[in-house]
C-alpha cells in the first residue's frame, strides 16, 4: 500500500491484518509517505 503513513487511519484495518498475519513478513517502510512491504513466507 502506498501512503501507509499519511493515510494510516483509512488503511489501518488492512495494515493491522498484514502486520499480524503469521503467513507474511510485513513492515511499513518510511520512504516518502510510507510503503507497506509484504513477503509471503
PyMOL Python script that loads the backbone (N, CA, C, O; Angstrom):
from pymol import cmd

cmd.read_pdbstr("""\
ATOM      1  N   UNK A   1       0.855  -1.180   0.000  1.00  0.00           N
ATOM      2  CA  UNK A   1       0.000   0.000   0.000  1.00  0.00           C
ATOM      3  C   UNK A   1       0.891   1.230   0.000  1.00  0.00           C
ATOM      4  O   UNK A   1       1.857   1.318   0.758  1.00  0.00           O
ATOM      5  N   UNK A   2       0.559   2.145  -0.836  1.00  0.00           N
ATOM      6  CA  UNK A   2       1.252   3.420  -0.919  1.00  0.00           C
ATOM      7  C   UNK A   2       0.608   4.373   0.088  1.00  0.00           C
ATOM      8  O   UNK A   2      -0.571   4.220   0.407  1.00  0.00           O
ATOM      9  N   UNK A   3       1.348   5.337   0.586  1.00  0.00           N
ATOM     10  CA  UNK A   3       0.851   6.343   1.529  1.00  0.00           C
ATOM     11  C   UNK A   3       0.365   5.725   2.836  1.00  0.00           C
ATOM     12  O   UNK A   3      -0.627   6.173   3.411  1.00  0.00           O
ATOM     13  N   UNK A   4       1.064   4.701   3.297  1.00  0.00           N
ATOM     14  CA  UNK A   4       0.648   3.978   4.504  1.00  0.00           C
ATOM     15  C   UNK A   4       0.820   4.804   5.775  1.00  0.00           C
ATOM     16  O   UNK A   4       0.226   4.478   6.803  1.00  0.00           O
ATOM     17  N   UNK A   5       1.617   5.860   5.721  1.00  0.00           N
ATOM     18  CA  UNK A   5       1.809   6.692   6.909  1.00  0.00           C
ATOM     19  C   UNK A   5       0.769   7.809   6.962  1.00  0.00           C
ATOM     20  O   UNK A   5       0.097   7.980   7.979  1.00  0.00           O
ATOM     21  N   UNK A   6       0.630   8.567   5.879  1.00  0.00           N
ATOM     22  CA  UNK A   6      -0.281   9.705   5.951  1.00  0.00           C
ATOM     23  C   UNK A   6      -1.748   9.310   5.785  1.00  0.00           C
ATOM     24  O   UNK A   6      -2.626  10.127   6.064  1.00  0.00           O
ATOM     25  N   UNK A   7      -2.042   8.096   5.344  1.00  0.00           N
ATOM     26  CA  UNK A   7      -3.425   7.605   5.275  1.00  0.00           C
ATOM     27  C   UNK A   7      -3.619   6.440   6.244  1.00  0.00           C
ATOM     28  O   UNK A   7      -4.410   5.532   5.989  1.00  0.00           O
ATOM     29  N   UNK A   8      -2.885   6.479   7.360  1.00  0.00           N
ATOM     30  CA  UNK A   8      -2.878   5.368   8.307  1.00  0.00           C
ATOM     31  C   UNK A   8      -4.279   5.006   8.793  1.00  0.00           C
ATOM     32  O   UNK A   8      -4.640   3.829   8.801  1.00  0.00           O
ATOM     33  N   UNK A   9      -5.064   5.986   9.192  1.00  0.00           N
ATOM     34  CA  UNK A   9      -6.399   5.696   9.740  1.00  0.00           C
ATOM     35  C   UNK A   9      -7.281   4.995   8.715  1.00  0.00           C
ATOM     36  O   UNK A   9      -8.032   4.089   9.074  1.00  0.00           O
ATOM     37  N   UNK A  10      -7.207   5.390   7.462  1.00  0.00           N
ATOM     38  CA  UNK A  10      -8.002   4.758   6.408  1.00  0.00           C
ATOM     39  C   UNK A  10      -7.525   3.338   6.148  1.00  0.00           C
ATOM     40  O   UNK A  10      -8.336   2.437   5.937  1.00  0.00           O
ATOM     41  N   UNK A  11      -6.210   3.135   6.161  1.00  0.00           N
ATOM     42  CA  UNK A  11      -5.621   1.832   5.839  1.00  0.00           C
ATOM     43  C   UNK A  11      -5.432   0.932   7.061  1.00  0.00           C
ATOM     44  O   UNK A  11      -5.005  -0.214   6.916  1.00  0.00           O
ATOM     45  N   UNK A  12      -5.743   1.431   8.261  1.00  0.00           N
ATOM     46  CA  UNK A  12      -5.477   0.690   9.493  1.00  0.00           C
ATOM     47  C   UNK A  12      -5.994  -0.744   9.480  1.00  0.00           C
ATOM     48  O   UNK A  12      -5.239  -1.637   9.864  1.00  0.00           O
ATOM     49  N   UNK A  13      -7.234  -1.029   9.063  1.00  0.00           N
ATOM     50  CA  UNK A  13      -7.680  -2.431   9.063  1.00  0.00           C
ATOM     51  C   UNK A  13      -6.795  -3.337   8.204  1.00  0.00           C
ATOM     52  O   UNK A  13      -6.460  -4.448   8.616  1.00  0.00           O
ATOM     53  N   UNK A  14      -6.418  -2.873   7.024  1.00  0.00           N
ATOM     54  CA  UNK A  14      -5.569  -3.676   6.146  1.00  0.00           C
ATOM     55  C   UNK A  14      -4.155  -3.796   6.716  1.00  0.00           C
ATOM     56  O   UNK A  14      -3.570  -4.879   6.696  1.00  0.00           O
ATOM     57  N   UNK A  15      -3.607  -2.697   7.222  1.00  0.00           N
ATOM     58  CA  UNK A  15      -2.263  -2.725   7.798  1.00  0.00           C
ATOM     59  C   UNK A  15      -2.210  -3.663   9.000  1.00  0.00           C
ATOM     60  O   UNK A  15      -1.276  -4.455   9.125  1.00  0.00           O
ATOM     61  N   UNK A  16      -3.197  -3.581   9.879  1.00  0.00           N
ATOM     62  CA  UNK A  16      -3.229  -4.466  11.047  1.00  0.00           C
ATOM     63  C   UNK A  16      -3.273  -5.926  10.628  1.00  0.00           C
ATOM     64  O   UNK A  16      -2.575  -6.765  11.199  1.00  0.00           O
ATOM     65  N   UNK A  17      -4.092  -6.227   9.633  1.00  0.00           N
ATOM     66  CA  UNK A  17      -4.204  -7.612   9.166  1.00  0.00           C
ATOM     67  C   UNK A  17      -2.866  -8.104   8.605  1.00  0.00           C
ATOM     68  O   UNK A  17      -2.425  -9.206   8.929  1.00  0.00           O
ATOM     69  N   UNK A  18      -2.228  -7.297   7.774  1.00  0.00           N
ATOM     70  CA  UNK A  18      -0.952  -7.694   7.168  1.00  0.00           C
ATOM     71  C   UNK A  18       0.151  -7.809   8.215  1.00  0.00           C
ATOM     72  O   UNK A  18       0.929  -8.764   8.194  1.00  0.00           O
ATOM     73  N   UNK A  19       0.224  -6.849   9.125  1.00  0.00           N
ATOM     74  CA  UNK A  19       1.296  -6.831  10.117  1.00  0.00           C
ATOM     75  C   UNK A  19       1.149  -7.938  11.160  1.00  0.00           C
ATOM     76  O   UNK A  19       2.129  -8.303  11.810  1.00  0.00           O
ATOM     77  N   UNK A  20      -0.051  -8.474  11.328  1.00  0.00           N
ATOM     78  CA  UNK A  20      -0.289  -9.523  12.324  1.00  0.00           C
ATOM     79  C   UNK A  20      -0.510 -10.900  11.720  1.00  0.00           C
ATOM     80  O   UNK A  20      -0.848 -11.842  12.437  1.00  0.00           O
ATOM     81  N   UNK A  21      -0.324 -11.030  10.416  1.00  0.00           N
ATOM     82  CA  UNK A  21      -0.521 -12.309   9.728  1.00  0.00           C
ATOM     83  C   UNK A  21       0.780 -13.109   9.781  1.00  0.00           C
ATOM     84  O   UNK A  21       1.813 -12.654   9.291  1.00  0.00           O
ATOM     85  N   UNK A  22       0.727 -14.299  10.376  1.00  0.00           N
ATOM     86  CA  UNK A  22       1.927 -15.133  10.501  1.00  0.00           C
ATOM     87  C   UNK A  22       2.399 -15.708   9.171  1.00  0.00           C
ATOM     88  O   UNK A  22       3.492 -16.268   9.096  1.00  0.00           O
ATOM     89  N   UNK A  23       1.595 -15.580   8.126  1.00  0.00           N
ATOM     90  CA  UNK A  23       1.973 -16.130   6.824  1.00  0.00           C
ATOM     91  C   UNK A  23       2.841 -15.182   6.007  1.00  0.00           C
ATOM     92  O   UNK A  23       3.352 -15.563   4.954  1.00  0.00           O
ATOM     93  N   UNK A  24       3.015 -13.941   6.486  1.00  0.00           N
ATOM     94  CA  UNK A  24       3.810 -12.957   5.752  1.00  0.00           C
ATOM     95  C   UNK A  24       4.723 -12.185   6.695  1.00  0.00           C
ATOM     96  O   UNK A  24       4.420 -12.010   7.876  1.00  0.00           O
ATOM     97  N   UNK A  25       5.845 -11.730   6.151  1.00  0.00           N
ATOM     98  CA  UNK A  25       6.656 -10.709   6.808  1.00  0.00           C
ATOM     99  C   UNK A  25       6.147  -9.392   6.249  1.00  0.00           C
ATOM    100  O   UNK A  25       6.042  -9.241   5.032  1.00  0.00           O
ATOM    101  N   UNK A  26       5.834  -8.452   7.099  1.00  0.00           N
ATOM    102  CA  UNK A  26       5.307  -7.174   6.635  1.00  0.00           C
ATOM    103  C   UNK A  26       5.876  -6.045   7.479  1.00  0.00           C
ATOM    104  O   UNK A  26       6.100  -6.201   8.679  1.00  0.00           O
ATOM    105  N   UNK A  27       6.104  -4.915   6.841  1.00  0.00           N
ATOM    106  CA  UNK A  27       6.542  -3.724   7.542  1.00  0.00           C
ATOM    107  C   UNK A  27       6.182  -2.508   6.718  1.00  0.00           C
ATOM    108  O   UNK A  27       6.013  -2.587   5.502  1.00  0.00           O
ATOM    109  N   UNK A  28       6.067  -1.384   7.399  1.00  0.00           N
ATOM    110  CA  UNK A  28       5.842  -0.115   6.714  1.00  0.00           C
ATOM    111  C   UNK A  28       7.206   0.545   6.590  1.00  0.00           C
ATOM    112  O   UNK A  28       7.852   0.859   7.589  1.00  0.00           O
ATOM    113  N   UNK A  29       7.632   0.751   5.353  1.00  0.00           N
ATOM    114  CA  UNK A  29       8.928   1.361   5.072  1.00  0.00           C
ATOM    115  C   UNK A  29       8.734   2.877   5.037  1.00  0.00           C
ATOM    116  O   UNK A  29       7.900   3.368   4.277  1.00  0.00           O
ATOM    117  N   UNK A  30       9.492   3.630   5.850  1.00  0.00           N
ATOM    118  CA  UNK A  30       9.309   5.078   5.906  1.00  0.00           C
ATOM    119  C   UNK A  30       9.983   5.808   4.744  1.00  0.00           C
ATOM    120  O   UNK A  30      10.872   6.636   4.944  1.00  0.00           O
ATOM    121  N   UNK A  31       9.549   5.489   3.544  1.00  0.00           N
ATOM    122  CA  UNK A  31      10.023   6.160   2.330  1.00  0.00           C
ATOM    123  C   UNK A  31       8.862   7.003   1.820  1.00  0.00           C
ATOM    124  O   UNK A  31       7.752   6.499   1.651  1.00  0.00           O
ATOM    125  N   UNK A  32       9.114   8.266   1.579  1.00  0.00           N
ATOM    126  CA  UNK A  32       8.030   9.143   1.136  1.00  0.00           C
ATOM    127  C   UNK A  32       6.945   9.182   2.194  1.00  0.00           C
ATOM    128  O   UNK A  32       7.198   9.537   3.345  1.00  0.00           O
ATOM    129  N   UNK A  33       5.737   8.816   1.799  1.00  0.00           N
ATOM    130  CA  UNK A  33       4.598   8.835   2.720  1.00  0.00           C
ATOM    131  C   UNK A  33       4.290   7.452   3.263  1.00  0.00           C
ATOM    132  O   UNK A  33       3.217   7.225   3.823  1.00  0.00           O
ATOM    133  N   UNK A  34       5.229   6.523   3.099  1.00  0.00           N
ATOM    134  CA  UNK A  34       5.085   5.186   3.659  1.00  0.00           C
ATOM    135  C   UNK A  34       4.671   4.154   2.635  1.00  0.00           C
ATOM    136  O   UNK A  34       3.735   4.365   1.865  1.00  0.00           O
ATOM    137  N   UNK A  35       5.375   3.038   2.633  1.00  0.00           N
ATOM    138  CA  UNK A  35       5.086   1.914   1.736  1.00  0.00           C
ATOM    139  C   UNK A  35       4.928   0.660   2.579  1.00  0.00           C
ATOM    140  O   UNK A  35       5.798   0.337   3.388  1.00  0.00           O
ATOM    141  N   UNK A  36       3.823  -0.044   2.390  1.00  0.00           N
ATOM    142  CA  UNK A  36       3.656  -1.338   3.044  1.00  0.00           C
ATOM    143  C   UNK A  36       4.364  -2.365   2.186  1.00  0.00           C
ATOM    144  O   UNK A  36       4.065  -2.513   1.001  1.00  0.00           O
ATOM    145  N   UNK A  37       5.301  -3.071   2.789  1.00  0.00           N
ATOM    146  CA  UNK A  37       6.065  -4.095   2.089  1.00  0.00           C
ATOM    147  C   UNK A  37       5.756  -5.438   2.733  1.00  0.00           C
ATOM    148  O   UNK A  37       5.907  -5.599   3.944  1.00  0.00           O
ATOM    149  N   UNK A  38       5.321  -6.408   1.923  1.00  0.00           N
ATOM    150  CA  UNK A  38       4.979  -7.744   2.423  1.00  0.00           C
ATOM    151  C   UNK A  38       5.723  -8.797   1.622  1.00  0.00           C
ATOM    152  O   UNK A  38       5.948  -8.657   0.420  1.00  0.00           O
ATOM    153  N   UNK A  39       6.104  -9.870   2.337  1.00  0.00           N
ATOM    154  CA  UNK A  39       6.749 -11.012   1.703  1.00  0.00           C
ATOM    155  C   UNK A  39       6.076 -12.263   2.235  1.00  0.00           C
ATOM    156  O   UNK A  39       6.022 -12.486   3.445  1.00  0.00           O
ATOM    157  N   UNK A  40       5.559 -13.085   1.315  1.00  0.00           N
ATOM    158  CA  UNK A  40       4.903 -14.325   1.708  1.00  0.00           C
ATOM    159  C   UNK A  40       5.949 -15.309   2.210  1.00  0.00           C
ATOM    160  O   UNK A  40       7.001 -15.473   1.592  1.00  0.00           O
ATOM    161  N   UNK A  41       5.664 -15.961   3.329  1.00  0.00           N
ATOM    162  CA  UNK A  41       6.594 -16.934   3.900  1.00  0.00           C
ATOM    163  C   UNK A  41       6.335 -18.311   3.353  1.00  0.00           C
ATOM    164  O   UNK A  41       7.024 -19.261   3.723  1.00  0.00           O
TER     165      UNK A  41
END
""", "prot")
cmd.dss("prot")
cmd.show_as("cartoon", "prot")
cmd.util.cbc("prot")
cmd.orient("prot")
